[in-house]
Amino acid sequence: AQTVTQSQPEMSVQEAETVTLSCTYDTSENNYYLFWYKQPPSRQMILVIRQEAYKQQNATENRFSVNFQKAAKSFSLKISDSQLGDTAMYFCAFPGGGGADGLTFGKGTHLIIQP
Amino acid sequence: DTAVSQTPKYLVTQMGNDKSIKCEQNLGHDTMYWYKQDSKKFLKIMFSYNNKELIINETVPNRFSPKSPDKAHLNLHINSLELGDSAVYFCASSRSSGGNSPLHFGNGTRLTVT
């Protein structure tokens, strides 16, 4: 079964610092995508970044980047120069699982950026 | 234009009632979904719908039923509401099924059952 684990329920850093959110997953698939979503207090679910498993190069989107370790099944999100607007729940997601098509989400990490 | 829109934004109702949540996407996507987010923020897939094929998460009670009048709409009907149904319900869509296309979410409907 596909599982996604986020081991940090909550993290807090100062503005402008760099923070890394961890995510591990379990799969027998060889080719797949991985996703990070952000949910600010407004409740909206926003795609932050995605990574193709067969691409060795780590994905980057402005201040957001991933550290993808396929053999270790690890997919961490690094946020550089953190801003107050980065305060949100962050969810790692992986295809399949749950008995229906779509993405399976981790339990989330609540990230707080302190001024 | 909003890509995935769902209504209402908030829904407060009493136990035993029947209610519906509407969802529409204007992205031309082939697959639509319903997710439930509980009070601990855990997101759980309920249904996916692609080309008239419905895939149901086996843990979803049969009081919940999706209805798709066309490819752009997937409405959620809930019968005999229970206190435990209180949650935020998200509609989403993706270009294709299989989980390798990113999901585009609506803004959620907060359902409160009293």
Chai-1 contact restraints between the chains, C-beta under 6 A:
chainA,res_idxA,chainB,res_idxB,connection_type,confidence,min_distance_angstrom,max_distance_angstrom,comment,restraint_id
A,Y33,B,N100,contact,1.0,0.0,6.0,A-B,restraint_1
A,R43,B,G108,contact,1.0,0.0,6.0,A-B,restraint_2
A,Q44,B,N107,contact,1.0,0.0,6.0,A-B,restraint_3
A,M45,B,F105,contact,1.0,0.0,6.0,A-B,restraint_4
A,L47,B,P102,contact,1.0,0.0,6.0,A-B,restraint_5
A,R50,B,P102,contact,1.0,0.0,6.0,A-B,restraint_6
A,M89,B,K41,contact,1.0,0.0,6.0,A-B,restraint_7
A,P95,B,G99,contact,1.0,0.0,6.0,A-B,restraint_8
A,P95,B,N100,contact,1.0,0.0,6.0,A-B,restraint_9
A,G96,B,G99,contact,1.0,0.0,6.0,A-B,restraint_10
A,G98,B,I45,contact,1.0,0.0,6.0,A-B,restraint_11
A,G98,B,N57,contact,1.0,0.0,6.0,A-B,restraint_12
A,G99,B,N57,contact,1.0,0.0,6.0,A-B,restraint_13
A,G99,B,E58,contact,1.0,0.0,6.0,A-B,restraint_14
A,A100,B,I45,contact,1.0,0.0,6.0,A-B,restraint_15
A,A100,B,S48,contact,1.0,0.0,6.0,A-B,restraint_16
A,A100,B,I55,contact,1.0,0.0,6.0,A-B,restraint_17
A,A100,B,N57,contact,1.0,0.0,6.0,A-B,restraint_18
A,D101,B,S48,contact,1.0,0.0,6.0,A-B,restraint_19
A,D101,B,I55,contact,1.0,0.0,6.0,A-B,restraint_20
A,D101,B,S97,contact,1.0,0.0,6.0,A-B,restraint_21
A,G102,B,Y33,contact,1.0,0.0,6.0,A-B,restraint_22
A,G102,B,I45,contact,1.0,0.0,6.0,A-B,restraint_23
A,G102,B,S48,contact,1.0,0.0,6.0,A-B,restraint_24
A,G102,B,G99,contact,1.0,0.0,6.0,A-B,restraint_25
A,L103,B,G99,contact,1.0,0.0,6.0,A-B,restraint_26
A,L103,B,L103,contact,1.0,0.0,6.0,A-B,restraint_27
A,F105,B,L43,contact,1.0,0.0,6.0,A-B,restraint_28
A,K107,B,F42,contact,1.0,0.0,6.0,A-B,restraint_29
A,G108,B,K41,contact,1.0,0.0,6.0,A-B,restraint_30
